[in-house]
Amino acid sequence: MANTGAIKVLIPATKDGPTPYCYFHLAHGGKAVRNTAPEDTAFGA
């Protein structure tokens, strides 16, 4: 992951789950996801 700012946010977030059974799943989407317009997805990304 090239964005060190994102890493500094994500690492602490993995330690603050509401229960011990929670986990953080980061999926690599790649170029196809990056080139999707916000109105083309239910997530509004």
N, CA, C and O atoms as a Maestro MAE file, in Angstrom:
{
 s_m_m2io_version
 :::
 2.0.0
}

f_m_ct {
 s_m_title
 :::
 protein
 m_atom[180] {
  # First column is atom index #
  i_m_mmod_type
  r_m_x_coord
  r_m_y_coord
  r_m_z_coord
  i_m_residue_number
  s_m_chain_name
  s_m_pdb_residue_name
  s_m_pdb_atom_name
  i_m_atomic_number
  :::
  1 25 0.853 -1.167 0.000 1 A "MET " " N  " 7
  2 3 0.000 0.000 0.000 1 A "MET " " CA " 6
  3 2 0.900 1.231 0.000 1 A "MET " " C  " 6
  4 15 1.727 1.400 0.896 1 A "MET " " O  " 8
  5 25 0.742 2.070 -0.983 2 A "ALA " " N  " 7
  6 3 1.639 3.204 -1.158 2 A "ALA " " CA " 6
  7 2 1.253 4.421 -0.324 2 A "ALA " " C  " 6
  8 15 2.102 5.275 -0.071 2 A "ALA " " O  " 8
  9 25 0.012 4.525 0.106 3 A "ASN " " N  " 7
  10 3 -0.445 5.703 0.833 3 A "ASN " " CA " 6
  11 2 -0.200 5.519 2.327 3 A "ASN " " C  " 6
  12 15 -0.963 4.830 3.004 3 A "ASN " " O  " 8
  13 25 0.867 6.136 2.843 4 A "THR " " N  " 7
  14 3 1.201 5.959 4.260 4 A "THR " " CA " 6
  15 2 0.167 6.604 5.177 4 A "THR " " C  " 6
  16 15 -0.007 6.163 6.313 4 A "THR " " O  " 8
  17 25 -0.526 7.649 4.697 5 A "GLY " " N  " 7
  18 3 -1.592 8.252 5.500 5 A "GLY " " CA " 6
  19 2 -2.719 7.270 5.750 5 A "GLY " " C  " 6
  20 15 -3.264 7.206 6.851 5 A "GLY " " O  " 8
  21 25 -3.065 6.510 4.730 6 A "ALA " " N  " 7
  22 3 -4.117 5.500 4.875 6 A "ALA " " CA " 6
  23 2 -3.678 4.408 5.837 6 A "ALA " " C  " 6
  24 15 -4.476 3.931 6.644 6 A "ALA " " O  " 8
  25 25 -2.433 4.015 5.757 7 A "ILE " " N  " 7
  26 3 -1.911 2.974 6.647 7 A "ILE " " CA " 6
  27 2 -1.993 3.428 8.097 7 A "ILE " " C  " 6
  28 15 -2.352 2.643 8.975 7 A "ILE " " O  " 8
  29 25 -1.663 4.690 8.354 8 A "LYS " " N  " 7
  30 3 -1.695 5.221 9.720 8 A "LYS " " CA " 6
  31 2 -3.109 5.238 10.295 8 A "LYS " " C  " 6
  32 15 -3.279 5.200 11.513 8 A "LYS " " O  " 8
  33 25 -4.112 5.293 9.445 9 A "VAL " " N  " 7
  34 3 -5.506 5.251 9.897 9 A "VAL " " CA " 6
  35 2 -5.989 3.811 10.027 9 A "VAL " " C  " 6
  36 15 -6.680 3.475 10.988 9 A "VAL " " O  " 8
  37 25 -5.634 2.962 9.074 10 A "LEU " " N  " 7
  38 3 -6.158 1.596 9.042 10 A "LEU " " CA " 6
  39 2 -5.593 0.704 10.149 10 A "LEU " " C  " 6
  40 15 -6.330 -0.096 10.725 10 A "LEU " " O  " 8
  41 25 -4.318 0.826 10.450 11 A "ILE " " N  " 7
  42 3 -3.718 -0.043 11.473 11 A "ILE " " CA " 6
  43 2 -4.396 0.141 12.832 11 A "ILE " " C  " 6
  44 15 -4.796 -0.855 13.434 11 A "ILE " " O  " 8
  45 25 -4.544 1.369 13.345 12 A "PRO " " N  " 7
  46 3 -5.254 1.510 14.627 12 A "PRO " " CA " 6
  47 2 -6.713 1.050 14.555 12 A "PRO " " C  " 6
  48 15 -7.252 0.550 15.543 12 A "PRO " " O  " 8
  49 25 -7.350 1.214 13.403 13 A "ALA " " N  " 7
  50 3 -8.747 0.793 13.260 13 A "ALA " " CA " 6
  51 2 -8.893 -0.710 13.445 13 A "ALA " " C  " 6
  52 15 -9.941 -1.171 13.899 13 A "ALA " " O  " 8
  53 25 -7.878 -1.476 13.109 14 A "THR " " N  " 7
  54 3 -7.957 -2.930 13.263 14 A "THR " " CA " 6
  55 2 -7.888 -3.345 14.728 14 A "THR " " C  " 6
  56 15 -8.256 -4.469 15.067 14 A "THR " " O  " 8
  57 25 -7.427 -2.466 15.588 15 A "LYS " " N  " 7
  58 3 -7.267 -2.793 17.008 15 A "LYS " " CA " 6
  59 2 -8.454 -2.357 17.854 15 A "LYS " " C  " 6
  60 15 -8.500 -2.659 19.046 15 A "LYS " " O  " 8
  61 25 -9.419 -1.649 17.262 16 A "ASP " " N  " 7
  62 3 -10.527 -1.078 18.023 16 A "ASP " " CA " 6
  63 2 -11.878 -1.700 17.687 16 A "ASP " " C  " 6
  64 15 -12.895 -1.008 17.718 16 A "ASP " " O  " 8
  65 25 -11.906 -2.971 17.370 17 A "GLY " " N  " 7
  66 3 -13.172 -3.630 17.062 17 A "GLY " " CA " 6
  67 2 -14.051 -3.735 18.297 17 A "GLY " " C  " 6
  68 15 -13.531 -3.820 19.409 17 A "GLY " " O  " 8
  69 25 -15.363 -3.730 18.134 18 A "PRO " " N  " 7
  70 3 -16.268 -3.792 19.280 18 A "PRO " " CA " 6
  71 2 -16.239 -5.131 20.022 18 A "PRO " " C  " 6
  72 15 -16.580 -5.192 21.203 18 A "PRO " " O  " 8
  73 25 -15.835 -6.199 19.336 19 A "THR " " N  " 7
  74 3 -15.701 -7.504 19.990 19 A "THR " " CA " 6
  75 2 -14.430 -8.177 19.470 19 A "THR " " C  " 6
  76 15 -13.898 -7.766 18.439 19 A "THR " " O  " 8
  77 25 -13.944 -9.186 20.153 20 A "PRO " " N  " 7
  78 3 -12.755 -9.901 19.671 20 A "PRO " " CA " 6
  79 2 -13.012 -10.684 18.380 20 A "PRO " " C  " 6
  80 15 -12.071 -11.155 17.742 20 A "PRO " " O  " 8
  81 25 -14.276 -10.822 18.000 21 A "TYR " " N  " 7
  82 3 -14.625 -11.596 16.812 21 A "TYR " " CA " 6
  83 2 -14.705 -10.748 15.542 21 A "TYR " " C  " 6
  84 15 -14.964 -11.279 14.462 21 A "TYR " " O  " 8
  85 25 -14.490 -9.450 15.658 22 A "CYS " " N  " 7
  86 3 -14.517 -8.555 14.501 22 A "CYS " " CA " 6
  87 2 -13.156 -8.550 13.817 22 A "CYS " " C  " 6
  88 15 -12.123 -8.737 14.460 22 A "CYS " " O  " 8
  89 25 -13.167 -8.338 12.529 23 A "TYR " " N  " 7
  90 3 -11.915 -8.216 11.790 23 A "TYR " " CA " 6
  91 2 -12.074 -7.196 10.686 23 A "TYR " " C  " 6
  92 15 -13.191 -6.831 10.318 23 A "TYR " " O  " 8
  93 25 -10.972 -6.744 10.168 24 A "PHE " " N  " 7
  94 3 -10.951 -5.738 9.112 24 A "PHE " " CA " 6
  95 2 -10.529 -6.428 7.828 24 A "PHE " " C  " 6
  96 15 -9.467 -7.049 7.774 24 A "PHE " " O  " 8
  97 25 -11.348 -6.324 6.803 25 A "HIS " " N  " 7
  98 3 -11.061 -6.978 5.523 25 A "HIS " " CA " 6
  99 2 -10.893 -5.903 4.459 25 A "HIS " " C  " 6
  100 15 -11.849 -5.206 4.117 25 A "HIS " " O  " 8
  101 25 -9.696 -5.771 3.943 26 A "LEU " " N  " 7
  102 3 -9.405 -4.787 2.905 26 A "LEU " " CA " 6
  103 2 -9.195 -5.539 1.601 26 A "LEU " " C  " 6
  104 15 -8.239 -6.302 1.459 26 A "LEU " " O  " 8
  105 25 -10.088 -5.320 0.658 27 A "ALA " " N  " 7
  106 3 -10.012 -6.020 -0.624 27 A "ALA " " CA " 6
  107 2 -9.443 -5.098 -1.695 27 A "ALA " " C  " 6
  108 15 -9.870 -3.951 -1.831 27 A "ALA " " O  " 8
  109 25 -8.495 -5.599 -2.440 28 A "HIS " " N  " 7
  110 3 -7.905 -4.848 -3.543 28 A "HIS " " CA " 6
  111 2 -8.871 -4.875 -4.716 28 A "HIS " " C  " 6
  112 15 -9.234 -5.944 -5.207 28 A "HIS " " O  " 8
  113 25 -9.286 -3.698 -5.162 29 A "GLY " " N  " 7
  114 3 -10.232 -3.624 -6.269 29 A "GLY " " CA " 6
  115 2 -9.573 -3.435 -7.621 29 A "GLY " " C  " 6
  116 15 -10.082 -3.919 -8.632 29 A "GLY " " O  " 8
  117 25 -8.458 -2.744 -7.652 30 A "GLY " " N  " 7
  118 3 -7.739 -2.545 -8.902 30 A "GLY " " CA " 6
  119 2 -8.350 -1.493 -9.813 30 A "GLY " " C  " 6
  120 15 -9.223 -0.725 -9.407 30 A "GLY " " O  " 8
  121 25 -7.884 -1.475 -11.022 31 A "LYS " " N  " 7
  122 3 -8.245 -0.436 -11.980 31 A "LYS " " CA " 6
  123 2 -9.723 -0.458 -12.359 31 A "LYS " " C  " 6
  124 15 -10.319 0.602 -12.547 31 A "LYS " " O  " 8
  125 25 -10.320 -1.622 -12.473 32 A "ALA " " N  " 7
  126 3 -11.730 -1.698 -12.859 32 A "ALA " " CA " 6
  127 2 -12.612 -0.998 -11.830 32 A "ALA " " C  " 6
  128 15 -13.580 -0.335 -12.201 32 A "ALA " " O  " 8
  129 25 -12.298 -1.131 -10.571 33 A "VAL " " N  " 7
  130 3 -13.060 -0.464 -9.518 33 A "VAL " " CA " 6
  131 2 -12.778 1.028 -9.531 33 A "VAL " " C  " 6
  132 15 -13.686 1.843 -9.366 33 A "VAL " " O  " 8
  133 25 -11.540 1.372 -9.725 34 A "ARG " " N  " 7
  134 3 -11.120 2.771 -9.724 34 A "ARG " " CA " 6
  135 2 -11.775 3.562 -10.856 34 A "ARG " " C  " 6
  136 15 -12.000 4.763 -10.709 34 A "ARG " " O  " 8
  137 25 -12.081 2.924 -11.962 35 A "ASN " " N  " 7
  138 3 -12.647 3.599 -13.125 35 A "ASN " " CA " 6
  139 2 -14.173 3.585 -13.159 35 A "ASN " " C  " 6
  140 15 -14.766 3.935 -14.180 35 A "ASN " " O  " 8
  141 25 -14.814 3.187 -12.069 36 A "THR " " N  " 7
  142 3 -16.272 3.144 -11.995 36 A "THR " " CA " 6
  143 2 -16.804 4.486 -11.501 36 A "THR " " C  " 6
  144 15 -16.331 5.017 -10.496 36 A "THR " " O  " 8
  145 25 -17.779 5.023 -12.204 37 A "ALA " " N  " 7
  146 3 -18.381 6.300 -11.802 37 A "ALA " " CA " 6
  147 2 -19.231 6.110 -10.546 37 A "ALA " " C  " 6
  148 15 -19.843 5.055 -10.382 37 A "ALA " " O  " 8
  149 25 -19.287 7.104 -9.654 38 A "PRO " " N  " 7
  150 3 -20.057 6.972 -8.411 38 A "PRO " " CA " 6
  151 2 -21.523 6.602 -8.634 38 A "PRO " " C  " 6
  152 15 -22.102 5.868 -7.832 38 A "PRO " " O  " 8
  153 25 -22.121 7.095 -9.698 39 A "GLU " " N  " 7
  154 3 -23.537 6.793 -9.942 39 A "GLU " " CA " 6
  155 2 -23.759 5.386 -10.504 39 A "GLU " " C  " 6
  156 15 -24.902 4.958 -10.662 39 A "GLU " " O  " 8
  157 25 -22.682 4.671 -10.804 40 A "ASP " " N  " 7
  158 3 -22.787 3.313 -11.352 40 A "ASP " " CA " 6
  159 2 -22.743 2.226 -10.284 40 A "ASP " " C  " 6
  160 15 -22.755 1.041 -10.619 40 A "ASP " " O  " 8
  161 25 -22.693 2.598 -9.019 41 A "THR " " N  " 7
  162 3 -22.591 1.613 -7.957 41 A "THR " " CA " 6
  163 2 -23.549 1.937 -6.813 41 A "THR " " C  " 6
  164 15 -23.872 3.102 -6.581 41 A "THR " " O  " 8
  165 25 -23.993 0.924 -6.112 42 A "ALA " " N  " 7
  166 3 -24.882 1.132 -4.969 42 A "ALA " " CA " 6
  167 2 -24.146 1.765 -3.798 42 A "ALA " " C  " 6
  168 15 -24.779 2.305 -2.891 42 A "ALA " " O  " 8
  169 25 -22.818 1.706 -3.803 43 A "PHE " " N  " 7
  170 3 -22.023 2.222 -2.697 43 A "PHE " " CA " 6
  171 2 -21.714 3.706 -2.828 43 A "PHE " " C  " 6
  172 15 -21.309 4.330 -1.848 43 A "PHE " " O  " 8
  173 25 -21.890 4.280 -3.990 44 A "GLY " " N  " 7
  174 3 -21.619 5.696 -4.179 44 A "GLY " " CA " 6
  175 2 -20.166 6.067 -4.007 44 A "GLY " " C  " 6
  176 15 -19.849 7.187 -3.606 44 A "GLY " " O  " 8
  177 25 -19.289 5.143 -4.304 45 A "ALA " " N  " 7
  178 3 -17.857 5.410 -4.150 45 A "ALA " " CA " 6
  179 2 -17.414 6.268 -5.281 45 A "ALA " " C  " 6
  180 15 -16.238 6.624 -5.362 45 A "ALA " " O  " 8
  :::
 }
 m_bond[179] {
  # First column is bond index #
  i_m_from
  i_m_to
  i_m_order
  :::
  1 1 2 1
  2 2 3 1
  3 3 4 2
  4 3 5 1
  5 5 6 1
  6 6 7 1
  7 7 8 2
  8 7 9 1
  9 9 10 1
  10 10 11 1
  11 11 12 2
  12 11 13 1
  13 13 14 1
  14 14 15 1
  15 15 16 2
  16 15 17 1
  17 17 18 1
  18 18 19 1
  19 19 20 2
  20 19 21 1
  21 21 22 1
  22 22 23 1
  23 23 24 2
  24 23 25 1
  25 25 26 1
  26 26 27 1
  27 27 28 2
  28 27 29 1
  29 29 30 1
  30 30 31 1
  31 31 32 2
  32 31 33 1
  33 33 34 1
  34 34 35 1
  35 35 36 2
  36 35 37 1
  37 37 38 1
  38 38 39 1
  39 39 40 2
  40 39 41 1
  41 41 42 1
  42 42 43 1
  43 43 44 2
  44 43 45 1
  45 45 46 1
  46 46 47 1
  47 47 48 2
  48 47 49 1
  49 49 50 1
  50 50 51 1
  51 51 52 2
  52 51 53 1
  53 53 54 1
  54 54 55 1
  55 55 56 2
  56 55 57 1
  57 57 58 1
  58 58 59 1
  59 59 60 2
  60 59 61 1
  61 61 62 1
  62 62 63 1
  63 63 64 2
  64 63 65 1
  65 65 66 1
  66 66 67 1
  67 67 68 2
  68 67 69 1
  69 69 70 1
  70 70 71 1
  71 71 72 2
  72 71 73 1
  73 73 74 1
  74 74 75 1
  75 75 76 2
  76 75 77 1
  77 77 78 1
  78 78 79 1
  79 79 80 2
  80 79 81 1
  81 81 82 1
  82 82 83 1
  83 83 84 2
  84 83 85 1
  85 85 86 1
  86 86 87 1
  87 87 88 2
  88 87 89 1
  89 89 90 1
  90 90 91 1
  91 91 92 2
  92 91 93 1
  93 93 94 1
  94 94 95 1
  95 95 96 2
  96 95 97 1
  97 97 98 1
  98 98 99 1
  99 99 100 2
  100 99 101 1
  101 101 102 1
  102 102 103 1
  103 103 104 2
  104 103 105 1
  105 105 106 1
  106 106 107 1
  107 107 108 2
  108 107 109 1
  109 109 110 1
  110 110 111 1
  111 111 112 2
  112 111 113 1
  113 113 114 1
  114 114 115 1
  115 115 116 2
  116 115 117 1
  117 117 118 1
  118 118 119 1
  119 119 120 2
  120 119 121 1
  121 121 122 1
  122 122 123 1
  123 123 124 2
  124 123 125 1
  125 125 126 1
  126 126 127 1
  127 127 128 2
  128 127 129 1
  129 129 130 1
  130 130 131 1
  131 131 132 2
  132 131 133 1
  133 133 134 1
  134 134 135 1
  135 135 136 2
  136 135 137 1
  137 137 138 1
  138 138 139 1
  139 139 140 2
  140 139 141 1
  141 141 142 1
  142 142 143 1
  143 143 144 2
  144 143 145 1
  145 145 146 1
  146 146 147 1
  147 147 148 2
  148 147 149 1
  149 149 150 1
  150 150 151 1
  151 151 152 2
  152 151 153 1
  153 153 154 1
  154 154 155 1
  155 155 156 2
  156 155 157 1
  157 157 158 1
  158 158 159 1
  159 159 160 2
  160 159 161 1
  161 161 162 1
  162 162 163 1
  163 163 164 2
  164 163 165 1
  165 165 166 1
  166 166 167 1
  167 167 168 2
  168 167 169 1
  169 169 170 1
  170 170 171 1
  171 171 172 2
  172 171 173 1
  173 173 174 1
  174 174 175 1
  175 175 176 2
  176 175 177 1
  177 177 178 1
  178 178 179 1
  179 179 180 2
  :::
 }
}
